[in-house]
């Protein structure tokens, strides 16, 4: 017999901290959860029981608020709620959603030709989405299958405390044609490893569409305290990809003064490509970048030019020129200062006197594994 959906209406003062803003709490199982999805509203908390969910998680036209987001969660301990990939399907689909939190779920592709989480291009937007404390694995049937992807204008996203492994591409944010901007995001405390292609890519951006709520003033996308690990599983030859690639912002108009802030990350090994490649406006400091196989960092044209570049206070280990800054826009300043660079070759585009250069052999932790 199908289990009945259980709504629990609680006074706000009696809710635990994790659901302090929830006005309704809904407990669901693999049998009945699809019935509840269309009826979610601001302040609701949807709690999945442990078990396997094999019919996907389609979230359509759902709107929380900043004060009362819709929270969709599995158990925070014990046996998990597991969403299983299906050939030709998106496991978690987001279309026209705002102020949604997904947490404490496990997504397993199990080798199917499927994606993990996608904000679909047939929607108009997906804003203020928080993805946290997720495990996403096994979406690696081909390089084109993603752990997390946005194919529609997306802003205000928080992606934190997730473990993403054995996927084609870890995070693919934006669309290849530049028409699905990823704006004002926070990506922190994630461990991304064993990806065929990028651990993470944010695509370049064409002029932004006018959408209610999309930032028009200069904003930052913050990438901090993550592990980007391509020590194993990466593609070779023409399909090899960096651990992280950042594309340019709009060249004029809203967003043209946006910046990537990349700080306190560990970039670990890439036998077939660089660790970090970027263009546009980027501030990167206090990162550790270790690649015993080749170059570590390059700021160079991809779809446009490096603009305002500040690469400082980083520790860089690499073969060949460990760091290079080339073909920057002359209307902007590109600088690299106060870095500790371990390489047998001088950096390109940086003043050697402004950085400290060491022999690659003297780096003390070059064989340490990321944790």
Wavefront OBJ file of the C-alpha trace (Angstrom):
o trace
v 0.000 0.000 0.000
v 1.309 3.441 -0.875
v 2.377 5.393 2.183
v 0.429 8.551 2.867
v 2.212 11.874 2.656
v 2.452 13.352 6.120
v 2.237 17.130 6.565
v 3.281 18.502 9.919
v 2.193 22.061 10.682
v 4.359 23.604 13.365
v 4.382 26.964 15.137
v 7.488 28.837 14.136
v 8.693 29.074 17.709
v 8.809 25.276 18.061
v 10.843 24.487 14.971
v 14.411 23.301 15.276
v 17.137 25.574 13.948
v 17.493 23.748 10.627
v 13.843 24.388 9.825
v 13.349 27.656 11.666
v 11.553 29.202 8.717
v 9.542 26.171 7.637
v 5.794 26.640 7.882
v 5.003 23.091 6.742
v 7.146 19.982 7.062
v 6.459 17.130 4.656
v 7.803 13.594 5.085
v 7.939 11.520 1.903
v 9.116 8.101 0.723
v 10.205 6.617 -2.626
v 6.570 5.678 -3.260
v 4.837 9.011 -2.781
v 7.331 11.876 -3.132
v 6.349 12.888 -6.671
v 2.846 13.825 -5.465
v 4.234 16.512 -3.173
v 6.587 18.313 -5.561
v 4.115 20.553 -7.462
v 2.592 21.846 -4.223
v 5.727 23.119 -2.491
v 5.601 26.753 -1.416
v 7.729 29.284 0.437
v 8.812 28.061 3.854
v 8.134 24.375 3.212
v 10.569 21.656 4.225
v 10.413 18.401 2.259
v 12.159 15.511 4.039
v 13.037 12.340 2.132
v 13.117 9.051 3.993
v 16.168 6.817 3.463
v 15.926 4.643 0.374
v 16.360 4.630 -3.404
v 14.435 7.124 -5.518
v 14.328 5.998 -9.135
v 11.968 8.484 -10.786
v 14.089 11.623 -10.659
v 13.466 14.911 -8.887
v 11.770 17.424 -11.230
v 11.390 20.852 -9.628
v 9.248 23.192 -11.735
v 7.989 26.726 -11.139
v 8.727 26.710 -7.414
v 9.370 29.947 -5.528
v 10.579 30.339 -1.994
v 11.698 33.683 -0.619
v 14.917 34.945 0.923
v 13.302 34.720 4.361
v 11.476 31.440 3.703
v 13.228 29.238 1.146
v 11.901 25.858 0.115
v 14.177 23.264 1.741
v 14.465 19.807 0.198
v 16.527 17.458 2.328
v 17.474 13.891 3.016
v 18.668 12.510 6.351
v 21.695 14.322 7.754
v 23.036 11.048 9.213
v 22.469 7.331 8.878
v 21.220 5.638 5.694
v 20.867 8.196 2.866
v 18.173 9.169 0.419
v 19.661 8.094 -2.923
v 18.495 9.407 -6.298
v 19.508 6.999 -9.043
v 20.342 8.127 -12.578
v 18.408 6.880 -15.606
v 19.609 6.687 -19.202
v 18.752 9.813 -21.161
v 17.389 11.616 -18.101
v 18.339 14.425 -15.734
v 18.307 13.210 -12.156
v 17.465 16.561 -10.530
v 15.875 19.014 -12.963
v 15.385 22.698 -12.129
v 13.102 24.890 -14.269
v 12.056 28.411 -13.235
v 12.885 28.064 -9.543
v 14.011 30.563 -6.916
v 15.119 30.356 -3.285
v 15.417 26.570 -3.231
v 17.806 24.565 -1.018
v 18.777 20.946 -1.740
v 20.804 19.214 0.949
v 21.817 15.851 2.408
v 21.059 13.852 -0.748
v 23.111 11.271 -2.603
v 22.973 11.157 -6.414
v 24.328 8.035 -8.120
v 24.598 7.816 -11.887
v 25.806 4.212 -11.782
v 27.285 4.557 -15.246
v 24.033 5.532 -16.947
v 24.042 8.192 -19.653
v 22.572 10.797 -17.357
v 23.288 14.059 -15.551
v 23.178 14.860 -11.865
v 21.646 18.325 -11.311
v 20.740 20.585 -14.247
v 19.057 23.974 -14.374
v 17.540 23.315 -17.762
v 17.819 25.590 -20.774
v 14.096 25.366 -21.477
v 13.545 27.432 -18.335
v 13.960 31.201 -18.151
v 15.945 31.355 -14.897
v 17.105 29.548 -11.756
v 18.116 31.918 -8.978
v 19.104 31.726 -5.320
v 19.609 27.978 -5.419
v 21.648 26.394 -2.617
v 23.195 22.959 -3.144
v 24.925 21.726 -0.012
v 26.052 18.531 1.677
v 25.436 16.447 -1.436
v 27.291 13.408 -2.766
v 27.254 13.196 -6.564
v 28.996 10.236 -8.187
v 28.898 7.837 -11.112
v 27.775 10.218 -13.878
v 30.775 9.306 -16.021
v 29.427 7.391 -19.013
v 30.978 10.169 -21.139
v 32.782 13.463 -20.643
v 29.636 15.420 -21.527
v 27.690 14.217 -18.492
v 27.783 16.685 -15.611
v 27.519 16.557 -11.857
v 26.001 20.054 -11.651
v 25.145 22.209 -14.659
v 23.297 25.437 -15.426
v 21.889 25.981 -18.912
v 19.692 28.976 -18.084
v 20.492 32.377 -16.522
v 21.460 31.661 -12.915
v 22.345 34.032 -10.097
v 22.729 33.926 -6.354
v 23.700 30.247 -6.286
v 25.517 28.699 -3.328
v 27.317 25.397 -3.975
v 29.011 24.220 -0.783
v 30.232 21.183 1.132
v 29.626 18.746 -1.714
v 31.675 15.710 -2.760
v 31.617 15.208 -6.527
v 33.543 12.319 -8.073
v 33.588 9.971 -11.069
v 31.648 12.306 -13.352
v 32.276 13.501 -16.887
v 32.483 17.144 -15.777
v 32.071 18.226 -12.172
v 30.517 21.704 -12.387
v 29.607 23.185 -15.788
v 28.100 26.593 -15.112
v 26.737 28.506 -18.082
v 26.187 27.441 -21.672
v 28.736 26.975 -24.428
v 27.235 29.828 -26.471
v 27.623 32.367 -23.630
v 23.860 32.951 -23.343
v 23.232 31.441 -19.907
v 25.229 33.635 -17.498
v 26.206 32.372 -14.058
v 26.269 35.465 -11.841
v 27.138 36.293 -8.214
v 27.737 32.720 -7.124
v 29.446 31.285 -4.048
v 31.268 27.980 -4.517
v 33.031 26.830 -1.360
v 34.266 23.808 0.581
v 33.639 21.311 -2.222
v 35.826 18.306 -3.033
v 35.759 17.566 -6.760
v 37.833 14.672 -8.063
v 38.177 11.964 -10.692
v 36.483 13.910 -13.493
v 37.006 13.078 -17.154
v 36.887 16.741 -18.163
v 36.889 19.853 -16.030
v 36.504 19.678 -12.296
v 34.723 22.981 -12.883
v 34.132 25.457 -15.689
v 32.236 28.751 -15.726
v 31.454 29.699 -19.296
v 32.047 33.076 -20.914
v 29.120 35.499 -21.026
v 27.530 37.504 -23.811
v 25.461 40.621 -22.935
v 23.102 39.716 -20.139
v 19.367 39.344 -20.596
v 17.100 41.648 -18.634
v 15.432 39.503 -15.995
v 13.749 40.620 -12.762
v 16.188 40.193 -9.906
v 19.321 39.546 -11.941
v 22.154 41.752 -10.610
v 22.935 44.784 -12.722
v 25.563 46.333 -10.443
v 29.095 44.859 -10.298
v 29.172 41.600 -8.350
v 31.600 38.825 -7.446
v 31.581 35.102 -7.977
v 33.561 33.621 -5.094
v 35.408 30.312 -5.407
v 37.075 29.451 -2.110
v 38.331 26.597 0.033
v 37.671 23.891 -2.566
v 39.750 20.895 -3.637
v 40.091 20.580 -7.419
v 41.764 17.201 -7.983
v 42.509 15.715 -11.414
v 45.222 13.312 -10.334
v 43.262 10.406 -11.849
v 40.596 9.710 -14.438
v 41.148 12.626 -16.821
v 40.828 12.530 -20.599
v 43.918 12.747 -22.787
v 44.802 14.405 -26.069
v 42.340 16.918 -27.489
v 39.762 16.138 -24.799
v 42.082 16.928 -21.885
v 40.818 19.786 -19.717
v 42.121 21.949 -16.847
v 40.915 21.470 -13.295
v 39.282 24.928 -13.405
v 38.535 27.195 -16.354
v 36.933 30.622 -15.968
v 35.492 32.403 -18.998
v 35.156 36.140 -19.460
v 32.360 38.393 -18.250
v 30.213 40.447 -20.654
v 32.503 42.769 -22.575
v 30.249 45.758 -21.945
v 27.130 46.685 -20.031
v 25.913 44.959 -16.846
v 28.442 42.419 -15.652
v 31.456 43.818 -17.468
v 33.013 44.868 -14.141
v 32.201 41.611 -12.342
v 35.106 39.673 -10.898
v 36.040 36.148 -9.928
v 37.543 35.901 -6.450
v 39.509 32.645 -6.235
v 41.051 32.064 -2.809
v 42.269 29.368 -0.418
v 41.741 26.505 -2.882
v 43.876 23.424 -3.469
v 44.464 22.558 -7.121
v 45.992 19.102 -7.211
v 47.680 17.469 -10.198
v 46.696 17.173 -13.821
v 48.724 14.728 -15.922
v 47.347 16.038 -19.232
v 46.557 19.761 -18.822
v 47.063 22.815 -16.649
v 45.457 23.239 -13.268
v 43.875 26.662 -13.703
v 43.101 28.726 -16.810
v 41.211 32.018 -16.858
v 40.403 35.207 -18.742
v 38.365 38.301 -17.883
v 38.578 39.871 -14.406
v 40.158 37.558 -11.829
v 41.639 38.000 -8.369
v 43.358 34.821 -7.177
v 45.256 34.671 -3.918
v 46.271 32.283 -1.145
v 45.774 29.203 -3.318
v 47.995 26.122 -3.463
v 48.497 24.765 -6.970
v 50.486 21.538 -7.340
v 51.169 19.934 -10.710
v 54.177 17.659 -11.031
v 53.202 16.859 -14.621
v 53.217 20.257 -16.354
v 52.212 23.888 -16.129
v 50.047 25.050 -13.262
v 48.425 28.415 -14.093
v 47.763 30.386 -17.241
v 45.858 33.590 -17.849
v 45.389 33.679 -21.608
v 42.735 34.256 -24.263
v 40.079 31.582 -24.573
v 36.986 33.361 -25.901
v 38.380 36.834 -25.165
v 41.310 38.351 -23.240
v 42.545 38.471 -19.676
v 41.500 41.855 -18.322
v 42.045 42.839 -14.665
v 44.247 40.063 -13.259
v 45.659 39.990 -9.721
v 47.520 36.759 -8.964
v 49.242 37.112 -5.610
v 50.248 35.265 -2.430
v 49.870 31.838 -4.026
v 52.061 28.748 -3.787
v 52.600 27.259 -7.239
v 54.346 24.010 -8.183
v 54.730 23.131 -11.849
v 56.925 21.946 -14.696
v 57.751 24.279 -17.525
v 56.643 27.828 -16.769
v 54.507 27.209 -13.686
v 52.702 30.527 -14.212
v 52.083 32.557 -17.334
v 50.103 35.711 -18.095
v 49.919 36.395 -21.827
v 48.057 38.625 -24.287
v 46.219 40.605 -21.649
v 43.961 43.527 -22.573
v 46.254 46.597 -22.555
v 43.462 48.712 -21.095
v 43.672 46.745 -17.839
v 46.419 45.800 -15.422
v 47.646 42.230 -15.137
v 49.973 41.533 -12.243
v 51.432 38.602 -10.351
v 53.226 39.361 -7.103
v 54.389 37.781 -3.851
v 53.945 34.228 -5.046
v 56.075 31.259 -4.023
v 56.863 29.476 -7.298
v 58.528 26.061 -7.465
v 59.674 25.316 -11.001
v 62.802 24.858 -13.088
v 61.536 27.495 -15.553
v 60.912 31.184 -15.028
v 57.295 32.388 -15.054
v 56.050 34.278 -18.106
v 54.428 37.690 -17.756
v 55.379 38.093 -14.080
v 58.254 40.110 -12.703
v 60.691 37.637 -11.203
v 61.803 40.188 -8.623
v 58.235 40.457 -7.281
v 57.980 36.697 -6.679
v 60.098 34.109 -4.908
v 61.393 31.363 -7.194
v 62.505 27.934 -5.972
v 63.689 24.728 -7.547
v 60.868 22.254 -8.066
v 62.888 19.677 -6.146
v 62.741 21.751 -2.972
v 58.960 21.798 -2.601
v 58.413 19.803 0.607
v 54.935 18.358 0.012
v 54.878 17.625 -3.707
v 53.678 14.054 -3.172
v 51.066 14.793 -0.507
v 47.528 13.687 -1.281
v 44.599 16.095 -0.879
v 42.289 15.491 2.036
l 1 2 3 4 5 6 7 8 9 10 11 12 13 14 15 16 17 18 19 20 21 22 23 24 25 26 27 28 29 30 31 32 33 34 35 36 37 38 39 40 41 42 43 44 45 46 47 48 49 50 51 52 53 54 55 56 57 58 59 60 61 62 63 64 65 66 67 68 69 70 71 72 73 74 75 76 77 78 79 80 81 82 83 84 85 86 87 88 89 90 91 92 93 94 95 96 97 98 99 100 101 102 103 104 105 106 107 108 109 110 111 112 113 114 115 116 117 118 119 120 121 122 123 124 125 126 127 128 129 130 131 132 133 134 135 136 137 138 139 140 141 142 143 144 145 146 147 148 149 150 151 152 153 154 155 156 157 158 159 160 161 162 163 164 165 166 167 168 169 170 171 172 173 174 175 176 177 178 179 180 181 182 183 184 185 186 187 188 189 190 191 192 193 194 195 196 197 198 199 200 201 202 203 204 205 206 207 208 209 210 211 212 213 214 215 216 217 218 219 220 221 222 223 224 225 226 227 228 229 230 231 232 233 234 235 236 237 238 239 240 241 242 243 244 245 246 247 248 249 250 251 252 253 254 255 256 257 258 259 260 261 262 263 264 265 266 267 268 269 270 271 272 273 274 275 276 277 278 279 280 281 282 283 284 285 286 287 288 289 290 291 292 293 294 295 296 297 298 299 300 301 302 303 304 305 306 307 308 309 310 311 312 313 314 315 316 317 318 319 320 321 322 323 324 325 326 327 328 329 330 331 332 333 334 335 336 337 338 339 340 341 342 343 344 345 346 347 348 349 350 351 352 353 354 355 356 357 358 359 360 361 362 363 364 365 366 367 368 369 370 371
